[in-house]
Structure formats: structure tokens, C-alpha cells
Amino acid sequence: MPQMKPLLWFNLYLYMLGMFILFFVMMNYLFIYKNSKNDLLSENKKFSLVTFKKWLW
């Protein structure tokens, strides 16, 4: 593999970091949408991770 330029490595790092952040944001929204119905139907109003994620977003 030939030696790549440092600017290309930096652009690749920024691109992969952006894709990583977008992937985790989409996973968080999918987790909220999947657990929203049974969390709303639950009777106990204790502190859970789903309500904390809803408050966080």
C-alpha cells in the first residue's frame, strides 16, 4: 500500500467520525421509538433509561 498523504488520513478520520456519530444518533432514536409504546403504557413512573433518553433528546 503506497504512503497516503496526511491530509487524506485526516479527511478519512473526520468522515468516519461523522458516520459513527450519525450511526449512534440513529440507533438512539430507534431505541426510543421501539420502547416508547410499552413505556407509555407502563403504570409505574419510576426513573428508567428510556425516559432519561427521552429527556436527553
mmCIF entry with sequence, helices, sheets and N, C-alpha, C, O atoms, coordinates in Angstrom:
data_MODEL
# 
_entry.id   MODEL 
# 
_entity.id                         1 
_entity.type                       polymer 
_entity.pdbx_number_of_molecules   1 
# 
_entity_poly.entity_id                      1 
_entity_poly.type                           'polypeptide(L)' 
_entity_poly.nstd_linkage                   no 
_entity_poly.nstd_monomer                   no 
_entity_poly.pdbx_seq_one_letter_code       MPQMKPLLWFNLYLYMLGMFILFFVMMNYLFIYKNSKNDLLSENKKFSLVTFKKWLW 
_entity_poly.pdbx_seq_one_letter_code_can   MPQMKPLLWFNLYLYMLGMFILFFVMMNYLFIYKNSKNDLLSENKKFSLVTFKKWLW 
_entity_poly.pdbx_strand_id                 A 
# 
loop_
_entity_poly_seq.entity_id 
_entity_poly_seq.num 
_entity_poly_seq.mon_id 
_entity_poly_seq.hetero 
1 1  MET n 
1 2  PRO n 
1 3  GLN n 
1 4  MET n 
1 5  LYS n 
1 6  PRO n 
1 7  LEU n 
1 8  LEU n 
1 9  TRP n 
1 10 PHE n 
1 11 ASN n 
1 12 LEU n 
1 13 TYR n 
1 14 LEU n 
1 15 TYR n 
1 16 MET n 
1 17 LEU n 
1 18 GLY n 
1 19 MET n 
1 20 PHE n 
1 21 ILE n 
1 22 LEU n 
1 23 PHE n 
1 24 PHE n 
1 25 VAL n 
1 26 MET n 
1 27 MET n 
1 28 ASN n 
1 29 TYR n 
1 30 LEU n 
1 31 PHE n 
1 32 ILE n 
1 33 TYR n 
1 34 LYS n 
1 35 ASN n 
1 36 SER n 
1 37 LYS n 
1 38 ASN n 
1 39 ASP n 
1 40 LEU n 
1 41 LEU n 
1 42 SER n 
1 43 GLU n 
1 44 ASN n 
1 45 LYS n 
1 46 LYS n 
1 47 PHE n 
1 48 SER n 
1 49 LEU n 
1 50 VAL n 
1 51 THR n 
1 52 PHE n 
1 53 LYS n 
1 54 LYS n 
1 55 TRP n 
1 56 LEU n 
1 57 TRP n 
# 
_struct_asym.id          A 
_struct_asym.entity_id   1 
# 
loop_
_struct_conf.conf_type_id 
_struct_conf.id 
_struct_conf.pdbx_PDB_helix_id 
_struct_conf.beg_label_comp_id 
_struct_conf.beg_label_asym_id 
_struct_conf.beg_label_seq_id 
_struct_conf.pdbx_beg_PDB_ins_code 
_struct_conf.end_label_comp_id 
_struct_conf.end_label_asym_id 
_struct_conf.end_label_seq_id 
_struct_conf.pdbx_end_PDB_ins_code 
_struct_conf.beg_auth_comp_id 
_struct_conf.beg_auth_asym_id 
_struct_conf.beg_auth_seq_id 
_struct_conf.end_auth_comp_id 
_struct_conf.end_auth_asym_id 
_struct_conf.end_auth_seq_id 
_struct_conf.pdbx_PDB_helix_class 
_struct_conf.details 
_struct_conf.pdbx_PDB_helix_length 
HELX_P HELX_P1 AA1 PRO A 6  ? LYS A 34 ? PRO A 6  LYS A 34 1 ? 29 
HELX_P HELX_P2 AA2 SER A 36 ? LEU A 41 ? SER A 36 LEU A 41 1 ? 6  
HELX_P HELX_P3 AA3 LEU A 49 ? LEU A 56 ? LEU A 49 LEU A 56 1 ? 8  
# 
_struct_conf_type.id          HELX_P 
_struct_conf_type.criteria    ? 
_struct_conf_type.reference   ? 
# 
loop_
_atom_site.group_PDB 
_atom_site.id 
_atom_site.type_symbol 
_atom_site.label_atom_id 
_atom_site.label_alt_id 
_atom_site.label_comp_id 
_atom_site.label_asym_id 
_atom_site.label_entity_id 
_atom_site.label_seq_id 
_atom_site.pdbx_PDB_ins_code 
_atom_site.Cartn_x 
_atom_site.Cartn_y 
_atom_site.Cartn_z 
_atom_site.occupancy 
_atom_site.B_iso_or_equiv 
_atom_site.pdbx_formal_charge 
_atom_site.auth_seq_id 
_atom_site.auth_comp_id 
_atom_site.auth_asym_id 
_atom_site.auth_atom_id 
_atom_site.pdbx_PDB_model_num 
ATOM 1   N N  . MET A 1 1  ? 0.847   -1.192 0.000  1.00 0.00 ? 1  MET A N  1 
ATOM 2   C CA . MET A 1 1  ? 0.000   0.000  0.000  1.00 0.00 ? 1  MET A CA 1 
ATOM 3   C C  . MET A 1 1  ? 0.884   1.245  0.000  1.00 0.00 ? 1  MET A C  1 
ATOM 4   O O  . MET A 1 1  ? 1.745   1.392  0.867  1.00 0.00 ? 1  MET A O  1 
ATOM 5   N N  . PRO A 1 2  ? 0.681   2.128  -0.951 1.00 0.00 ? 2  PRO A N  1 
ATOM 6   C CA . PRO A 1 2  ? 1.535   3.328  -1.005 1.00 0.00 ? 2  PRO A CA 1 
ATOM 7   C C  . PRO A 1 2  ? 1.243   4.277  0.153  1.00 0.00 ? 2  PRO A C  1 
ATOM 8   O O  . PRO A 1 2  ? 0.178   4.230  0.769  1.00 0.00 ? 2  PRO A O  1 
ATOM 9   N N  . GLN A 1 3  ? 2.196   5.118  0.421  1.00 0.00 ? 3  GLN A N  1 
ATOM 10  C CA . GLN A 1 3  ? 2.053   6.062  1.532  1.00 0.00 ? 3  GLN A CA 1 
ATOM 11  C C  . GLN A 1 3  ? 1.018   7.130  1.190  1.00 0.00 ? 3  GLN A C  1 
ATOM 12  O O  . GLN A 1 3  ? 1.145   7.830  0.186  1.00 0.00 ? 3  GLN A O  1 
ATOM 13  N N  . MET A 1 4  ? 0.000   7.247  2.028  1.00 0.00 ? 4  MET A N  1 
ATOM 14  C CA . MET A 1 4  ? -1.039  8.238  1.785  1.00 0.00 ? 4  MET A CA 1 
ATOM 15  C C  . MET A 1 4  ? -0.635  9.565  2.405  1.00 0.00 ? 4  MET A C  1 
ATOM 16  O O  . MET A 1 4  ? 0.176   9.618  3.330  1.00 0.00 ? 4  MET A O  1 
ATOM 17  N N  . LYS A 1 5  ? -1.206  10.617 1.886  1.00 0.00 ? 5  LYS A N  1 
ATOM 18  C CA . LYS A 1 5  ? -0.882  11.939 2.417  1.00 0.00 ? 5  LYS A CA 1 
ATOM 19  C C  . LYS A 1 5  ? -1.600  12.161 3.754  1.00 0.00 ? 5  LYS A C  1 
ATOM 20  O O  . LYS A 1 5  ? -2.682  11.613 3.964  1.00 0.00 ? 5  LYS A O  1 
ATOM 21  N N  . PRO A 1 6  ? -1.021  12.949 4.653  1.00 0.00 ? 6  PRO A N  1 
ATOM 22  C CA . PRO A 1 6  ? -1.653  13.153 5.972  1.00 0.00 ? 6  PRO A CA 1 
ATOM 23  C C  . PRO A 1 6  ? -2.997  13.855 5.890  1.00 0.00 ? 6  PRO A C  1 
ATOM 24  O O  . PRO A 1 6  ? -3.860  13.623 6.736  1.00 0.00 ? 6  PRO A O  1 
ATOM 25  N N  . LEU A 1 7  ? -3.199  14.714 4.884  1.00 0.00 ? 7  LEU A N  1 
ATOM 26  C CA . LEU A 1 7  ? -4.489  15.380 4.746  1.00 0.00 ? 7  LEU A CA 1 
ATOM 27  C C  . LEU A 1 7  ? -5.581  14.381 4.377  1.00 0.00 ? 7  LEU A C  1 
ATOM 28  O O  . LEU A 1 7  ? -6.726  14.516 4.811  1.00 0.00 ? 7  LEU A O  1 
ATOM 29  N N  . LEU A 1 8  ? -5.227  13.383 3.579  1.00 0.00 ? 8  LEU A N  1 
ATOM 30  C CA . LEU A 1 8  ? -6.192  12.345 3.228  1.00 0.00 ? 8  LEU A CA 1 
ATOM 31  C C  . LEU A 1 8  ? -6.544  11.495 4.443  1.00 0.00 ? 8  LEU A C  1 
ATOM 32  O O  . LEU A 1 8  ? -7.697  11.099 4.612  1.00 0.00 ? 8  LEU A O  1 
ATOM 33  N N  . TRP A 1 9  ? -5.559  11.213 5.287  1.00 0.00 ? 9  TRP A N  1 
ATOM 34  C CA . TRP A 1 9  ? -5.838  10.479 6.519  1.00 0.00 ? 9  TRP A CA 1 
ATOM 35  C C  . TRP A 1 9  ? -6.751  11.279 7.439  1.00 0.00 ? 9  TRP A C  1 
ATOM 36  O O  . TRP A 1 9  ? -7.639  10.722 8.084  1.00 0.00 ? 9  TRP A O  1 
ATOM 37  N N  . PHE A 1 10 ? -6.525  12.600 7.496  1.00 0.00 ? 10 PHE A N  1 
ATOM 38  C CA . PHE A 1 10 ? -7.348  13.447 8.365  1.00 0.00 ? 10 PHE A CA 1 
ATOM 39  C C  . PHE A 1 10 ? -8.782  13.533 7.851  1.00 0.00 ? 10 PHE A C  1 
ATOM 40  O O  . PHE A 1 10 ? -9.727  13.518 8.639  1.00 0.00 ? 10 PHE A O  1 
ATOM 41  N N  . ASN A 1 11 ? -8.947  13.623 6.524  1.00 0.00 ? 11 ASN A N  1 
ATOM 42  C CA . ASN A 1 11 ? -10.292 13.657 5.950  1.00 0.00 ? 11 ASN A CA 1 
ATOM 43  C C  . ASN A 1 11 ? -11.014 12.329 6.152  1.00 0.00 ? 11 ASN A C  1 
ATOM 44  O O  . ASN A 1 11 ? -12.219 12.302 6.399  1.00 0.00 ? 11 ASN A O  1 
ATOM 45  N N  . LEU A 1 12 ? -10.266 11.223 6.044  1.00 0.00 ? 12 LEU A N  1 
ATOM 46  C CA . LEU A 1 12 ? -10.860 9.905  6.290  1.00 0.00 ? 12 LEU A CA 1 
ATOM 47  C C  . LEU A 1 12 ? -11.277 9.757  7.750  1.00 0.00 ? 12 LEU A C  1 
ATOM 48  O O  . LEU A 1 12 ? -12.311 9.163  8.054  1.00 0.00 ? 12 LEU A O  1 
ATOM 49  N N  . TYR A 1 13 ? -10.454 10.308 8.653  1.00 0.00 ? 13 TYR A N  1 
ATOM 50  C CA . TYR A 1 13 ? -10.786 10.261 10.083 1.00 0.00 ? 13 TYR A CA 1 
ATOM 51  C C  . TYR A 1 13 ? -12.038 11.082 10.385 1.00 0.00 ? 13 TYR A C  1 
ATOM 52  O O  . TYR A 1 13 ? -12.901 10.643 11.146 1.00 0.00 ? 13 TYR A O  1 
ATOM 53  N N  . LEU A 1 14 ? -12.139 12.273 9.792  1.00 0.00 ? 14 LEU A N  1 
ATOM 54  C CA . LEU A 1 14 ? -13.326 13.104 10.024 1.00 0.00 ? 14 LEU A CA 1 
ATOM 55  C C  . LEU A 1 14 ? -14.578 12.463 9.435  1.00 0.00 ? 14 LEU A C  1 
ATOM 56  O O  . LEU A 1 14 ? -15.651 12.531 10.036 1.00 0.00 ? 14 LEU A O  1 
ATOM 57  N N  . TYR A 1 15 ? -14.450 11.841 8.267  1.00 0.00 ? 15 TYR A N  1 
ATOM 58  C CA . TYR A 1 15 ? -15.595 11.188 7.635  1.00 0.00 ? 15 TYR A CA 1 
ATOM 59  C C  . TYR A 1 15 ? -16.085 10.007 8.466  1.00 0.00 ? 15 TYR A C  1 
ATOM 60  O O  . TYR A 1 15 ? -17.288 9.828  8.653  1.00 0.00 ? 15 TYR A O  1 
ATOM 61  N N  . MET A 1 16 ? -15.145 9.199  8.964  1.00 0.00 ? 16 MET A N  1 
ATOM 62  C CA . MET A 1 16 ? -15.539 8.049  9.764  1.00 0.00 ? 16 MET A CA 1 
ATOM 63  C C  . MET A 1 16 ? -16.108 8.473  11.115 1.00 0.00 ? 16 MET A C  1 
ATOM 64  O O  . MET A 1 16 ? -17.003 7.814  11.644 1.00 0.00 ? 16 MET A O  1 
ATOM 65  N N  . LEU A 1 17 ? -15.596 9.566  11.674 1.00 0.00 ? 17 LEU A N  1 
ATOM 66  C CA . LEU A 1 17 ? -16.137 10.078 12.932 1.00 0.00 ? 17 LEU A CA 1 
ATOM 67  C C  . LEU A 1 17 ? -17.564 10.582 12.748 1.00 0.00 ? 17 LEU A C  1 
ATOM 68  O O  . LEU A 1 17 ? -18.416 10.369 13.609 1.00 0.00 ? 17 LEU A O  1 
ATOM 69  N N  . GLY A 1 18 ? -17.823 11.248 11.631 1.00 0.00 ? 18 GLY A N  1 
ATOM 70  C CA . GLY A 1 18 ? -19.176 11.721 11.340 1.00 0.00 ? 18 GLY A CA 1 
ATOM 71  C C  . GLY A 1 18 ? -20.153 10.578 11.131 1.00 0.00 ? 18 GLY A C  1 
ATOM 72  O O  . GLY A 1 18 ? -21.289 10.633 11.603 1.00 0.00 ? 18 GLY A O  1 
ATOM 73  N N  . MET A 1 19 ? -19.712 9.532  10.416 1.00 0.00 ? 19 MET A N  1 
ATOM 74  C CA . MET A 1 19 ? -20.578 8.376  10.210 1.00 0.00 ? 19 MET A CA 1 
ATOM 75  C C  . MET A 1 19 ? -20.856 7.650  11.526 1.00 0.00 ? 19 MET A C  1 
ATOM 76  O O  . MET A 1 19 ? -21.959 7.148  11.744 1.00 0.00 ? 19 MET A O  1 
ATOM 77  N N  . PHE A 1 20 ? -19.856 7.598  12.397 1.00 0.00 ? 20 PHE A N  1 
ATOM 78  C CA . PHE A 1 20 ? -20.004 6.956  13.703 1.00 0.00 ? 20 PHE A CA 1 
ATOM 79  C C  . PHE A 1 20 ? -21.020 7.695  14.564 1.00 0.00 ? 20 PHE A C  1 
ATOM 80  O O  . PHE A 1 20 ? -21.862 7.073  15.213 1.00 0.00 ? 20 PHE A O  1 
ATOM 81  N N  . ILE A 1 21 ? -20.941 9.018  14.569 1.00 0.00 ? 21 ILE A N  1 
ATOM 82  C CA . ILE A 1 21 ? -21.864 9.833  15.362 1.00 0.00 ? 21 ILE A CA 1 
ATOM 83  C C  . ILE A 1 21 ? -23.286 9.716  14.815 1.00 0.00 ? 21 ILE A C  1 
ATOM 84  O O  . ILE A 1 21 ? -24.238 9.579  15.584 1.00 0.00 ? 21 ILE A O  1 
ATOM 85  N N  . LEU A 1 22 ? -23.434 9.768  13.492 1.00 0.00 ? 22 LEU A N  1 
ATOM 86  C CA . LEU A 1 22 ? -24.763 9.629  12.896 1.00 0.00 ? 22 LEU A CA 1 
ATOM 87  C C  . LEU A 1 22 ? -25.358 8.250  13.153 1.00 0.00 ? 22 LEU A C  1 
ATOM 88  O O  . LEU A 1 22 ? -26.564 8.121  13.364 1.00 0.00 ? 22 LEU A O  1 
ATOM 89  N N  . PHE A 1 23 ? -24.511 7.216  13.136 1.00 0.00 ? 23 PHE A N  1 
ATOM 90  C CA . PHE A 1 23 ? -24.996 5.867  13.401 1.00 0.00 ? 23 PHE A CA 1 
ATOM 91  C C  . PHE A 1 23 ? -25.523 5.739  14.825 1.00 0.00 ? 23 PHE A C  1 
ATOM 92  O O  . PHE A 1 23 ? -26.562 5.118  15.055 1.00 0.00 ? 23 PHE A O  1 
ATOM 93  N N  . PHE A 1 24 ? -24.798 6.333  15.791 1.00 0.00 ? 24 PHE A N  1 
ATOM 94  C CA . PHE A 1 24 ? -25.257 6.215  17.171 1.00 0.00 ? 24 PHE A CA 1 
ATOM 95  C C  . PHE A 1 24 ? -26.482 7.065  17.449 1.00 0.00 ? 24 PHE A C  1 
ATOM 96  O O  . PHE A 1 24 ? -27.311 6.696  18.281 1.00 0.00 ? 24 PHE A O  1 
ATOM 97  N N  . VAL A 1 25 ? -26.611 8.203  16.766 1.00 0.00 ? 25 VAL A N  1 
ATOM 98  C CA . VAL A 1 25 ? -27.827 9.013  16.916 1.00 0.00 ? 25 VAL A CA 1 
ATOM 99  C C  . VAL A 1 25 ? -29.031 8.258  16.361 1.00 0.00 ? 25 VAL A C  1 
ATOM 100 O O  . VAL A 1 25 ? -30.100 8.263  16.973 1.00 0.00 ? 25 VAL A O  1 
ATOM 101 N N  . MET A 1 26 ? -28.866 7.607  15.204 1.00 0.00 ? 26 MET A N  1 
ATOM 102 C CA . MET A 1 26 ? -29.978 6.847  14.632 1.00 0.00 ? 26 MET A CA 1 
ATOM 103 C C  . MET A 1 26 ? -30.331 5.631  15.481 1.00 0.00 ? 26 MET A C  1 
ATOM 104 O O  . MET A 1 26 ? -31.503 5.268  15.585 1.00 0.00 ? 26 MET A O  1 
ATOM 105 N N  . MET A 1 27 ? -29.325 4.997  16.090 1.00 0.00 ? 27 MET A N  1 
ATOM 106 C CA . MET A 1 27 ? -29.615 3.876  16.980 1.00 0.00 ? 27 MET A CA 1 
ATOM 107 C C  . MET A 1 27 ? -30.361 4.340  18.227 1.00 0.00 ? 27 MET A C  1 
ATOM 108 O O  . MET A 1 27 ? -31.217 3.625  18.748 1.00 0.00 ? 27 MET A O  1 
ATOM 109 N N  . ASN A 1 28 ? -30.029 5.549  18.706 1.00 0.00 ? 28 ASN A N  1 
ATOM 110 C CA . ASN A 1 28 ? -30.706 6.086  19.881 1.00 0.00 ? 28 ASN A CA 1 
ATOM 111 C C  . ASN A 1 28 ? -32.166 6.398  19.569 1.00 0.00 ? 28 ASN A C  1 
ATOM 112 O O  . ASN A 1 28 ? -33.051 6.101  20.372 1.00 0.00 ? 28 ASN A O  1 
ATOM 113 N N  . TYR A 1 29 ? -32.421 7.000  18.397 1.00 0.00 ? 29 TYR A N  1 
ATOM 114 C CA . TYR A 1 29 ? -33.801 7.288  18.020 1.00 0.00 ? 29 TYR A CA 1 
ATOM 115 C C  . TYR A 1 29 ? -34.599 6.017  17.763 1.00 0.00 ? 29 TYR A C  1 
ATOM 116 O O  . TYR A 1 29 ? -35.795 5.970  18.050 1.00 0.00 ? 29 TYR A O  1 
ATOM 117 N N  . LEU A 1 30 ? -33.950 4.985  17.224 1.00 0.00 ? 30 LEU A N  1 
ATOM 118 C CA . LEU A 1 30 ? -34.633 3.712  17.012 1.00 0.00 ? 30 LEU A CA 1 
ATOM 119 C C  . LEU A 1 30 ? -34.965 3.053  18.344 1.00 0.00 ? 30 LEU A C  1 
ATOM 120 O O  . LEU A 1 30 ? -36.019 2.434  18.488 1.00 0.00 ? 30 LEU A O  1 
ATOM 121 N N  . PHE A 1 31 ? -34.066 3.185  19.320 1.00 0.00 ? 31 PHE A N  1 
ATOM 122 C CA . PHE A 1 31 ? -34.308 2.626  20.650 1.00 0.00 ? 31 PHE A CA 1 
ATOM 123 C C  . PHE A 1 31 ? -35.455 3.342  21.344 1.00 0.00 ? 31 PHE A C  1 
ATOM 124 O O  . PHE A 1 31 ? -36.250 2.711  22.041 1.00 0.00 ? 31 PHE A O  1 
ATOM 125 N N  . ILE A 1 32 ? -35.547 4.649  21.162 1.00 0.00 ? 32 ILE A N  1 
ATOM 126 C CA . ILE A 1 32 ? -36.643 5.416  21.753 1.00 0.00 ? 32 ILE A CA 1 
ATOM 127 C C  . ILE A 1 32 ? -37.971 5.040  21.093 1.00 0.00 ? 32 ILE A C  1 
ATOM 128 O O  . ILE A 1 32 ? -38.981 4.874  21.777 1.00 0.00 ? 32 ILE A O  1 
ATOM 129 N N  . TYR A 1 33 ? -37.970 4.906  19.762 1.00 0.00 ? 33 TYR A N  1 
ATOM 130 C CA . TYR A 1 33 ? -39.215 4.583  19.058 1.00 0.00 ? 33 TYR A CA 1 
ATOM 131 C C  . TYR A 1 33 ? -39.681 3.169  19.373 1.00 0.00 ? 33 TYR A C  1 
ATOM 132 O O  . TYR A 1 33 ? -40.883 2.914  19.439 1.00 0.00 ? 33 TYR A O  1 
ATOM 133 N N  . LYS A 1 34 ? -38.738 2.242  19.569 1.00 0.00 ? 34 LYS A N  1 
ATOM 134 C CA . LYS A 1 34 ? -39.122 0.867  19.852 1.00 0.00 ? 34 LYS A CA 1 
ATOM 135 C C  . LYS A 1 34 ? -39.707 0.729  21.247 1.00 0.00 ? 34 LYS A C  1 
ATOM 136 O O  . LYS A 1 34 ? -40.645 -0.044 21.444 1.00 0.00 ? 34 LYS A O  1 
ATOM 137 N N  . ASN A 1 35 ? -39.175 1.462  22.221 1.00 0.00 ? 35 ASN A N  1 
ATOM 138 C CA . ASN A 1 35 ? -39.610 1.316  23.606 1.00 0.00 ? 35 ASN A CA 1 
ATOM 139 C C  . ASN A 1 35 ? -40.589 2.398  24.044 1.00 0.00 ? 35 ASN A C  1 
ATOM 140 O O  . ASN A 1 35 ? -40.887 2.511  25.234 1.00 0.00 ? 35 ASN A O  1 
ATOM 141 N N  . SER A 1 36 ? -41.097 3.197  23.103 1.00 0.00 ? 36 SER A N  1 
ATOM 142 C CA . SER A 1 36 ? -41.962 4.302  23.517 1.00 0.00 ? 36 SER A CA 1 
ATOM 143 C C  . SER A 1 36 ? -43.358 3.812  23.899 1.00 0.00 ? 36 SER A C  1 
ATOM 144 O O  . SER A 1 36 ? -43.972 4.359  24.816 1.00 0.00 ? 36 SER A O  1 
ATOM 145 N N  . LYS A 1 37 ? -43.868 2.785  23.207 1.00 0.00 ? 37 LYS A N  1 
ATOM 146 C CA . LYS A 1 37 ? -45.256 2.369  23.423 1.00 0.00 ? 37 LYS A CA 1 
ATOM 147 C C  . LYS A 1 37 ? -45.429 1.665  24.766 1.00 0.00 ? 37 LYS A C  1 
ATOM 148 O O  . LYS A 1 37 ? -46.334 1.998  25.531 1.00 0.00 ? 37 LYS A O  1 
ATOM 149 N N  . ASN A 1 38 ? -44.560 0.689  25.056 1.00 0.00 ? 38 ASN A N  1 
ATOM 150 C CA . ASN A 1 38 ? -44.710 -0.014 26.327 1.00 0.00 ? 38 ASN A CA 1 
ATOM 151 C C  . ASN A 1 38 ? -44.240 0.843  27.499 1.00 0.00 ? 38 ASN A C  1 
ATOM 152 O O  . ASN A 1 38 ? -44.632 0.593  28.639 1.00 0.00 ? 38 ASN A O  1 
ATOM 153 N N  . ASP A 1 39 ? -43.404 1.852  27.236 1.00 0.00 ? 39 ASP A N  1 
ATOM 154 C CA . ASP A 1 39 ? -43.035 2.761  28.319 1.00 0.00 ? 39 ASP A CA 1 
ATOM 155 C C  . ASP A 1 39 ? -44.192 3.700  28.649 1.00 0.00 ? 39 ASP A C  1 
ATOM 156 O O  . ASP A 1 39 ? -44.381 4.068  29.808 1.00 0.00 ? 39 ASP A O  1 
ATOM 157 N N  . LEU A 1 40 ? -44.971 4.092  27.630 1.00 0.00 ? 40 LEU A N  1 
ATOM 158 C CA . LEU A 1 40 ? -46.133 4.930  27.901 1.00 0.00 ? 40 LEU A CA 1 
ATOM 159 C C  . LEU A 1 40 ? -47.255 4.135  28.553 1.00 0.00 ? 40 LEU A C  1 
ATOM 160 O O  . LEU A 1 40 ? -48.037 4.686  29.328 1.00 0.00 ? 40 LEU A O  1 
ATOM 161 N N  . LEU A 1 41 ? -47.340 2.829  28.241 1.00 0.00 ? 41 LEU A N  1 
ATOM 162 C CA . LEU A 1 41 ? -48.399 2.012  28.815 1.00 0.00 ? 41 LEU A CA 1 
ATOM 163 C C  . LEU A 1 41 ? -48.074 1.520  30.221 1.00 0.00 ? 41 LEU A C  1 
ATOM 164 O O  . LEU A 1 41 ? -48.953 1.002  30.909 1.00 0.00 ? 41 LEU A O  1 
ATOM 165 N N  . SER A 1 42 ? -46.835 1.672  30.654 1.00 0.00 ? 42 SER A N  1 
ATOM 166 C CA . SER A 1 42 ? -46.468 1.170  31.980 1.00 0.00 ? 42 SER A CA 1 
ATOM 167 C C  . SER A 1 42 ? -47.063 2.063  33.068 1.00 0.00 ? 42 SER A C  1 
ATOM 168 O O  . SER A 1 42 ? -47.136 3.283  32.925 1.00 0.00 ? 42 SER A O  1 
ATOM 169 N N  . GLU A 1 43 ? -47.483 1.425  34.149 1.00 0.00 ? 43 GLU A N  1 
ATOM 170 C CA . GLU A 1 43 ? -48.145 2.168  35.219 1.00 0.00 ? 43 GLU A CA 1 
ATOM 171 C C  . GLU A 1 43 ? -47.150 2.861  36.140 1.00 0.00 ? 43 GLU A C  1 
ATOM 172 O O  . GLU A 1 43 ? -47.397 3.974  36.605 1.00 0.00 ? 43 GLU A O  1 
ATOM 173 N N  . ASN A 1 44 ? -46.031 2.204  36.399 1.00 0.00 ? 44 ASN A N  1 
ATOM 174 C CA . ASN A 1 44 ? -45.065 2.796  37.327 1.00 0.00 ? 44 ASN A CA 1 
ATOM 175 C C  . ASN A 1 44 ? -44.277 3.896  36.619 1.00 0.00 ? 44 ASN A C  1 
ATOM 176 O O  . ASN A 1 44 ? -43.847 3.737  35.477 1.00 0.00 ? 44 ASN A O  1 
ATOM 177 N N  . LYS A 1 45 ? -44.102 4.997  37.312 1.00 0.00 ? 45 LYS A N  1 
ATOM 178 C CA . LYS A 1 45 ? -43.405 6.154  36.749 1.00 0.00 ? 45 LYS A CA 1 
ATOM 179 C C  . LYS A 1 45 ? -42.001 6.280  37.333 1.00 0.00 ? 45 LYS A C  1 
ATOM 180 O O  . LYS A 1 45 ? -41.521 7.386  37.583 1.00 0.00 ? 45 LYS A O  1 
ATOM 181 N N  . LYS A 1 46 ? -41.347 5.144  37.548 1.00 0.00 ? 46 LYS A N  1 
ATOM 182 C CA . LYS A 1 46 ? -40.003 5.197  38.110 1.00 0.00 ? 46 LYS A CA 1 
ATOM 183 C C  . LYS A 1 46 ? -38.998 5.656  37.056 1.00 0.00 ? 46 LYS A C  1 
ATOM 184 O O  . LYS A 1 46 ? -39.294 5.682  35.861 1.00 0.00 ? 46 LYS A O  1 
ATOM 185 N N  . PHE A 1 47 ? -37.814 6.014  37.521 1.00 0.00 ? 47 PHE A N  1 
ATOM 186 C CA . PHE A 1 47 ? -36.777 6.526  36.630 1.00 0.00 ? 47 PHE A CA 1 
ATOM 187 C C  . PHE A 1 47 ? -36.190 5.373  35.828 1.00 0.00 ? 47 PHE A C  1 
ATOM 188 O O  . PHE A 1 47 ? -35.623 4.439  36.395 1.00 0.00 ? 47 PHE A O  1 
ATOM 189 N N  . SER A 1 48 ? -36.328 5.440  34.509 1.00 0.00 ? 48 SER A N  1 
ATOM 190 C CA . SER A 1 48 ? -35.783 4.397  33.652 1.00 0.00 ? 48 SER A CA 1 
ATOM 191 C C  . SER A 1 48 ? -34.867 5.011  32.609 1.00 0.00 ? 48 SER A C  1 
ATOM 192 O O  . SER A 1 48 ? -34.807 6.231  32.454 1.00 0.00 ? 48 SER A O  1 
ATOM 193 N N  . LEU A 1 49 ? -34.161 4.156  31.903 1.00 0.00 ? 49 LEU A N  1 
ATOM 194 C CA . LEU A 1 49 ? -33.217 4.625  30.883 1.00 0.00 ? 49 LEU A CA 1 
ATOM 195 C C  . LEU A 1 49 ? -33.936 5.216  29.685 1.00 0.00 ? 49 LEU A C  1 
ATOM 196 O O  . LEU A 1 49 ? -33.417 6.122  29.032 1.00 0.00 ? 49 LEU A O  1 
ATOM 197 N N  . VAL A 1 50 ? -35.133 4.710  29.389 1.00 0.00 ? 50 VAL A N  1 
ATOM 198 C CA . VAL A 1 50 ? -35.880 5.210  28.235 1.00 0.00 ? 50 VAL A CA 1 
ATOM 199 C C  . VAL A 1 50 ? -36.363 6.629  28.484 1.00 0.00 ? 50 VAL A C  1 
ATOM 200 O O  . VAL A 1 50 ? -36.281 7.482  27.601 1.00 0.00 ? 50 VAL A O  1 
ATOM 201 N N  . THR A 1 51 ? -36.869 6.882  29.693 1.00 0.00 ? 51 THR A N  1 
ATOM 202 C CA . THR A 1 51 ? -37.327 8.239  29.995 1.00 0.00 ? 51 THR A CA 1 
ATOM 203 C C  . THR A 1 51 ? -36.156 9.202  30.080 1.00 0.00 ? 51 THR A C  1 
ATOM 204 O O  . THR A 1 51 ? -36.286 10.379 29.745 1.00 0.00 ? 51 THR A O  1 
ATOM 205 N N  . PHE A 1 52 ? -35.007 8.698  30.529 1.00 0.00 ? 52 PHE A N  1 
ATOM 206 C CA . PHE A 1 52 ? -33.825 9.558  30.555 1.00 0.00 ? 52 PHE A CA 1 
ATOM 207 C C  . PHE A 1 52 ? -33.363 9.895  29.140 1.00 0.00 ? 52 PHE A C  1 
ATOM 208 O O  . PHE A 1 52 ? -32.933 11.018 28.876 1.00 0.00 ? 52 PHE A O  1 
ATOM 209 N N  . LYS A 1 53 ? -33.451 8.918  28.224 1.00 0.00 ? 53 LYS A N  1 
ATOM 210 C CA . LYS A 1 53 ? -33.086 9.195  26.836 1.00 0.00 ? 53 LYS A CA 1 
ATOM 211 C C  . LYS A 1 53 ? -34.095 10.126 26.176 1.00 0.00 ? 53 LYS A C  1 
ATOM 212 O O  . LYS A 1 53 ? -33.720 10.957 25.350 1.00 0.00 ? 53 LYS A O  1 
ATOM 213 N N  . LYS A 1 54 ? -35.378 9.995  26.535 1.00 0.00 ? 54 LYS A N  1 
ATOM 214 C CA . LYS A 1 54 ? -36.380 10.921 26.005 1.00 0.00 ? 54 LYS A CA 1 
ATOM 215 C C  . LYS A 1 54 ? -36.137 12.339 26.510 1.00 0.00 ? 54 LYS A C  1 
ATOM 216 O O  . LYS A 1 54 ? -36.283 13.308 25.765 1.00 0.00 ? 54 LYS A O  1 
ATOM 217 N N  . TRP A 1 55 ? -35.760 12.450 27.798 1.00 0.00 ? 55 TRP A N  1 
ATOM 218 C CA . TRP A 1 55 ? -35.469 13.774 28.329 1.00 0.00 ? 55 TRP A CA 1 
ATOM 219 C C  . TRP A 1 55 ? -34.188 14.335 27.726 1.00 0.00 ? 55 TRP A C  1 
ATOM 220 O O  . TRP A 1 55 ? -34.060 15.543 27.525 1.00 0.00 ? 55 TRP A O  1 
ATOM 221 N N  . LEU A 1 56 ? -33.233 13.437 27.438 1.00 0.00 ? 56 LEU A N  1 
ATOM 222 C CA . LEU A 1 56 ? -31.950 13.879 26.901 1.00 0.00 ? 56 LEU A CA 1 
ATOM 223 C C  . LEU A 1 56 ? -32.106 14.412 25.487 1.00 0.00 ? 56 LEU A C  1 
ATOM 224 O O  . LEU A 1 56 ? -31.428 15.365 25.104 1.00 0.00 ? 56 LEU A O  1 
ATOM 225 N N  . TRP A 1 57 ? -32.989 13.807 24.713 1.00 0.00 ? 57 TRP A N  1 
ATOM 226 C CA . TRP A 1 57 ? -33.184 14.257 23.333 1.00 0.00 ? 57 TRP A CA 1 
ATOM 227 C C  . TRP A 1 57 ? -34.336 15.247 23.259 1.00 0.00 ? 57 TRP A C  1 
ATOM 228 O O  . TRP A 1 57 ? -34.658 15.741 22.178 1.00 0.00 ? 57 TRP A O  1 
# 
